[in-house]
Amino acid sequence: MRIWLTLGVLFPLLVGCAAQAQPQARAGDAALNAAARLHPTVFLDRIGWGADAVQLRELSQIGATRLLDAQLQPQAHPMLRPAVRRQLENLEVNLPLEQIIPPLVREQHAIHLAQRDGQTTDVAQTQAELQALNQRKNQLTQQAMAQQLLLAVYAPNQLQQRLTWFWLNHFNVFRGGNIGPMMADYIQRVIAPHALGHFRDLLQATMFSPQMLLYLNNAQNARGHVNENYAREVMELHTLGVGAGYTQADVTNLARVLTGLGVDLAERPVRVRPALRDELWLRGLVVFNPARHDPDPKLVLGQTLHGRGLDEIKQVIALLADDPATARHVSFELAQYFVADHPDPVMLNAMVRTWAQTNGDIAAVLRTMFTSPQFATSLGAPQFKDPMRYVVSAVRASLDGGVITNPQPLIGMLYKLGEPLYGRQTPDGYPLNSGAWDSPGQLTMRFEVARLIGAGASALFGPPPPFLRMDATANAASTMPQTNAVPRPGTYPHLPPPDLARSAVFLATEPALSRPTLQALAQADQRVSWNALWLSSPEFMSD
């Protein structure tokens, strides 16, 4: 499976093409450009994962609206630095799911079968085999985490990267069981290609993903044995939202619509009687089994749907995606994530109108939001960053051209800060309001992270961890190229702490720093202390 790692169109060319395609003047553009000139780092923090020297230079050259329009153009294969691309291009986790998951499932089944049938009585051996299998799953999950973090830090399509995390959180799945090894596929195949597209397509992609069908139990949803878990969350979290007026009967009938849509992890032949064979549908690990589908009519949100298998499911996707309640619910969450905990109703209404006019074009809705007077004003009243935004923005501000070869410390930082990737067990995703992340314990841990990064975080540039040294060709077809994913471990010199006081990000931020922050920085007697103070300052911990 190809992911966004090959060299693509150069970013400056994308900026130029995007700018030519836009009208010369739009309402709100002048206000956004003026606000971004006053708050350049805050603006870049909002439309991406944090300011760096490259984006600050681009912003000063072309202005906020042209940079925004470039960022609103999706990139299938964003340009990465060769050293970063080499780390990711052959990761095993990026192989097709059909090559990764069924062998793991067969191995686990064989272990349990041998234990059940008495073929092995060595309990310690069985536990060791299961432990090794789980370790392999964890390594694949860590590969997905490392890949997402490296893309967040280095990919030029910063808005698409950050929006991919937003949708990953909106359509949350937990990494437990066999889902962890499938997370790279969920991000790169399901979420990212639709992050700036139409919401209906994104909803359909998640509904037909093995990760979602497993996580919310729709794989167990069948005629006569209806499981409502997924149907309830689709309405409550993914589309309409709480209080949108749907009923328990709507949930039950939506679940009936979704009967038969499931997952086959073991690649077993699906047997149906001849009359239903034309309705059988298989794509990768996802299967629609018409024998498990309820063919009777269902009443959902006042509309009667007739049992026509996949067509019926696509009808209900359109019904949910196009509902005005969905436009308002999702627009509110976008505004809360990118603008303010309590979005201005005027801005929100404008977003909902754009949603209706464009059939849920996410990029158009975002442009309405970013060019609103309310967004421009919000740049002067930054929000407290959640852990993912804090860690990635701190690294982007501190790298100064360095290439991370060991992303494991970043994974660990997110664990310590309470927002590990794919670690939210409940389907609601991590909270978007800034008040969820400013507890005393959270601040204490951020001071530790700030000191670590401020000291240079030399571990980030050390030998790659074992999970990045897994040979992606080991379980692949023999025709796959035999190349190493990352350099072999070597000896790395101790790196001095970065001189953040002279960094482009600090110099752009300095005019907006408060007097207490400037006084604290002036009293720092060592570079590490100075760096830690800035990275843990109220201004840096907010965007």
N, C-alpha and C positions, 0 to 999 in steps of 0.2 A: 504494500500500500504506500503510495507516495504521499508525503506530507508537505507542509509549507517550508521546505528547506532548500530547494533548488534555487539557483540564482534567477531572479525575475527581473522585471523592469526596474531600472534604476529609480530610486525614490525622487530625485530632483525632476526627472522627466514626468513622473506621475503627478508631482505638484504642478508642473507647467500645464499638462493636459487637463487636469481637473480644473485649474483656474480658468482656462480658456472656455471650458464648457459652462461656466457659471455666468449669469448676467452680471453686468458691470456694477450694479448697485442693488442691494436688497435692504428691506427694512431691518434694522437691528445690526447690520454689519458695522456701521460706523461706531456704534456704542460698544460692540464687542472688541473692535480693534483698539479703541481708546482704553477700555478696561484692561485688556491684555498688555498694553504698554505699561500701565501702572503696576500690574501684578503678573509679570511674565511667568514666574515659576508656578504660581497658583493655577494659571490657565493651563499650563502644560501638565500639571498634576491632575487636572480635571479630565482632560481629553486623553490621558494615557497613564502610564505607571509611574510618572515622575519626570521632572526636568533633567536633561543632561546637556552637555556643551553643544552637541550637534543640533538638537532641537531648538535650543536658545538662539543659535546662529540662524537657523531657518526662520524662526519666528521674527527675528529682527529684519530679515531680508524681504520676506513676502507678506508679513502681517498675519493676524489671527484668522481671518475668514478664509484666506487662501489655504493656509495650513489646515484649517478645519475641513475644507472641502476635499483636500487631498486625503485626509484621514478617513473621511466618510466613504471613500472608494475601497471596496474590499480587495484584498490581495490573496490570491490562492497560494502563491509561492513567494513570500517576502524575502528580500535579499538579506542574507546573514553573512557575517564575517566568516571566512573559510575555517578558522580555528573552531568556531562555534558549530558550523555546519557539519564538520567532520565528527563531532561528538554525537550528533543526533541521527545522521542519515542512515545508519545501519543498526539502530537499536532493535532488538528482537520484538519489543512491545509494539513496533509499527508494522509488523507482519500482519497479513489478513487474520481476522479472528478465527477463521476456520483452520488455520495452521497452529494457532496458539492454544485455544480452549479445549477442543475435543481430546487431544492427547492428555491434558491435565485431568480432565474428567474421567477418562478411561483408566488412568493410573490410580486415581483415588478409588474408583469403583473396584479395581482389581485388588487393592489392599484390603478393602472392607470385605470383599467376597472371599478372599483367602482366609481372613479371620473368621468369618461366619461359617465357612465349610470345614473348618478345622485343618486347613492345609498348613497353617502356621500356628504354633502354640507359644511362640516367643513374643510375649507382650512388649518387651523392650524393643525388639526389632520392628514390630508394627508401629510403635510410637515413633521410632527413629525415621521410618519411611514416611509417615504422615508429617513429621516435623520438617523433613527435607522438602516435601511437596509444598508445604505452606511457606517455607523459606523462598522457594522458587516463585510462588505467587507474589510474595512481598517484594522480591527483587523486581519483578515486572511492574508492580505498582509504583515502586520508587523510580523506575525509569520514566514512567509517565509524569510523575511529579517533577523530576529533574528537567524533562523536556519542557513542561509548561513554564517553569521558572526561568529557564534560559531564554525561551521565546519572549517572556515578559520583560526580561532585562535588555535583550539585544535586538529584537525584531523592530523594524522601522514602522510597521503598521500598529502603532501604540493603541489607538482607539479600538481597533478590531481585537487586539489582544485583551484589553481591559474589558471590553464588552463580552468577549468569550467567557471570561470569569463570571461576569454578571449573569449570563444565561446559564452557565454551569451551576450557579447557585440557585437561580430561579427554578430550573429543572433539576433539582438536586437528586443525586443518587449516592448511596454510601458504599465505600470501597470493600465491604465485607464479602467473604465467600469468593466466588469466581468473578465478581464485578471489578475488583481492583486491577487484575491483569487486563481488563477491557477498557480502562479509563482513557488511555491514549486514543483509542478508536472513538470513544464517546466525544472527546474534545475535538479531534481532528476531522472526523467524518460526519458527526451528527451536529455538533454545536457550531464550530468555527465557520464552516461554509455558509451558514444561514444567519450569522450574527448581525449582519448589516443588510439582510434581505427582507422578505415579507414574513410577518409573524406566522401566517398560516403554514408556510413551508417549514419553519422551525418547529412548530407544534407537531406537524406530521412526522418530521424526522425523529423527534424524541419519542413519539408514540410508536414508531416502528423500530425502535432501538432495543436490542436485547438487554442492555443495561437497565433501562426503565421498566421493561416488562418483567424482569427478574426482581428488581428492587421493590416494586409495588405489587407484586404477586399476580399480575395479569396472566402470567404463564400458567397459573392454576385456575383461571377463570373459564368455565365451560358451561354449556347448556345443562341445566339441572343442578349445577354446583357453582352458582354465581359468587364471585369474589368481588366486592365493591371497593377494595382499597384504592386501586388506581383511579377508578372513575371519580371517587370522592375528591382525591387530590387534584385531578385534572380541573375540576370545577372550582375548588376552593383556593388552590394555590397557583395553578398554571394559567388559568383563563379568567373566569368570571369574578372570583374573589368572594370573600365572606360578605353576606348581606346583599347579594345581587338578586335575590328573589327566587332562586331555584329551590326545589323541594327534594325531600328524600325520594320521592317517586322518580324525579329526574335523575338522581344518582343511580338508583336501581336500574332504570331503563338504559342509561348510558353504559352501565356495566354489562347489560345484556347485549348492547351493540358491539361491545368489545370482546364478547365470548369467542373463543377460537383463535385469537391472536396471541401467540406464545413463542416459545423458544425451544430449540432442539440443540442441546449442548453435546450430545453424543453422536450426532449425525446418523441417527437411526432412520430407516425408510419409513415414511408416513403412509400408512395404508388407509385408504378410504374406498368406499364402494364406487363402482364405475360411474354412477349417475353424478357423483360429486367431484370427479377427478379434474374437471375443467376449472373448478373453483379453488383447488389447492394452490397455494402460493408459497414459494420458498425464496428467501433472499438471505444469503449467508446463514446466520444462526437463527433468523426469525422465520417463523412459519405461521401461515393462516390455515388452520384445519377446519374445513367446512363441516366436518362431522361433529365438531365441538361447538359450533356456532348456533345461536338461537335464531331461527329464521322468521319468527313471528313479528308482526309490527310492534314498534315501540314509540311511545310519545315522549319526546325530549324537548323541553323548553317550548311547549305548545305546538311542535311540529311532529307529524307522524312519519316515522322512518320505516320503510319496508325492508324485509330481510333479503338483501342482495350482497351479502358477504363484504368484500373489501370496499365495494362502492358505498355501502351503507356507512362504513367507518369513515370514509373520506367525506361523506355528506355531513357527518356529525363534527368532523374537524372544521369544516367551513362554517358550520352553525356556531360553534364555540368561538372561533377566531374572529368572526365578523360581528359578534355581539357587542353593542356599545359598552356593556359592563366590562368586557375584556379590555377594550381600548382604555377605559379609565383606570382599571386596576393595574395594568402593566405600565401605562404612562406614569402613574403615581410612583411605582417602584423605580422606574428609570429616573424620575426627577429626584426622588429621595436619595438615590445612589450618587447621582452626578451633581446635584445642586444644593439641596437643603433637607434637613429632617422633616420639615413641614413645608412642602412646596406651595408656592403662591397659586391660588385657584385660577387666576387669570392665565398664567403660563400653562397650567395643567389643562385648562379648557382649550387653549390653542393647540396643544399637542393632540388632544382628542379629536379636534376638527381635522388636523392633518392626517391622523390615522384613518378617519372616515373617508377623506378625499383621495387617499392613496392606497386604500385596501390594506392598511397595516404595513406600509413601507417603513421599516425601522430606521433607515438612514434619514428619510424625510422627517420623521417624528423627532429624531435627535437634532436635526438642523433647526427645526422650529424651537426646540428647547435651548440649544446653545446660542442662538441669535436673539433670544428674548431679552427684554430689558431686565427681567428678574435674574437671569443667569449672570449678566454683566455686573449687576449690583452684588450678587453673591460672592464674586471674587474678592470683595473687600471684607467678607465675613466667613472665613474658611471653616470647614468642618474638620472634626477630629478623625484622623485616618484609622481605618480598621487595620489589623495586623498585616494582611497581605499588601495593602497599599504602603504601609509604613516600611516594611522590610525591603520591598522592591525599590521604592523611591530612594531609600537610604543607600542602597547598593548602586543604583544608577547615578546618584550624585557623587559617589565616592570612587568610582572605578578608574576614571582618567585613562581610558584606553585598555585597561587590563581585561583579560579574558579568563573567566571562571572555568577551572578544570575540575573542580570538586564542588558540585552544588549541594552536597549533603548537609553542610552547616545551615544553608538557607531552609532546607526542609525541617531541620531541628528547631530553628528559630520560630517557625510558624507553629510547631507543636507547643513550644514553651509559651507562646503568646495566645494559645487557645483557639487558633484558627487553622488547624492542619488541613492540607489539601485533601479533599474527598473524605473528610473526617466527621461531617455532620450526619449523625445517625437518623435524625428526623427529617421528613421530606420538606420542611419549611425552609431549609437552607439557613446560612448564618444571617444574623440580624443586620439590616442595612443602616439603622440609626446609629449615629456616632456615640450616643450615650451608653450603648452596650459595651464599649471598649475603653472607657476612661476610669475604671476602678483603680484604687491604690495598688492592688497587686499587679494589674496590667502595667501601670506606670513604672513600678519597680523593675519589672522584667524588661521593659523598653530601655531603661537606663543601662541594663546589662548588655542588651543588643547594641545600643549606641556605642558603648565602650569597645565592644568586640569589633564592630565595623570601623570605628574611629582609630583603632590600633592597627588597621590594615587587613584584619581577617585573613591572615596568611594561609589558613587552612583551605580557603576558597581556591587558592592557586596551587594547591598541592596535588599529589597523585590522585587520579580519579578513583572513586570508591568501587568496590567489587561489582556492584550492580550495573555500573557503566562499563565494566570490562567483560561482561557476558558476551559471548560471541553470538551475534544475531544469526549466523549461518548454521548454528548447531542443529536446529530443528527445522531449517528451511529446506526447500527443494534443492537438489544438487546443482541446478542451473543458476542459483543465486551467486553473485560475485563474492569471492573470498577476500574480503577486506576487513581490516580492524576498524572498530567504531571510534576508538580514542587512542591516544598515545599510551604506551606502556609507562608504568611508574618510573620516575627518575628522581634525581636529587634537585631540590628546589631551594634557592637561597632565601634567607630570611628577608622579608620585605619591610622597608621602613614605613611608618604610618603615613598616610597621604596628607598632603599639604592642602587641606580643605579650605583654609582661610584665603587661598589664592585661586580656588576653583571657580569655574564659570557659574555654577549654581549658587554658591554663596554670594559672589559679587552681584548677581542679579537679585538676590533676596535681601541683601544688606540694607537697602534704603527703607524697607518695610519693617525692620526689626524694632522691637520695643526697646525702651531705655534699659529696663532690667536685664534683658537678654544681652544687649551690648555691654553693659557693665560686667555681667558674669563672664563673658568672653574675654574682656580686657584683663581680668584677674587671673586667667588661666596661665600657668607657668610652663606647661608642657604641651606639645602638639597633640598627644593622645587625649589629654584632658580637654583641650580646646575643641577637638573634633567631637568628643563625646557630648560636651555641653551644647554644641550647635545641633547635633543630630537628635538630642533629647529636649531641645527648646520647644516651647509652645508653638512657635511659628513653623518649625519643621514637622512637628507631629500633627499638624493640621494642613489641610489643603483647601 
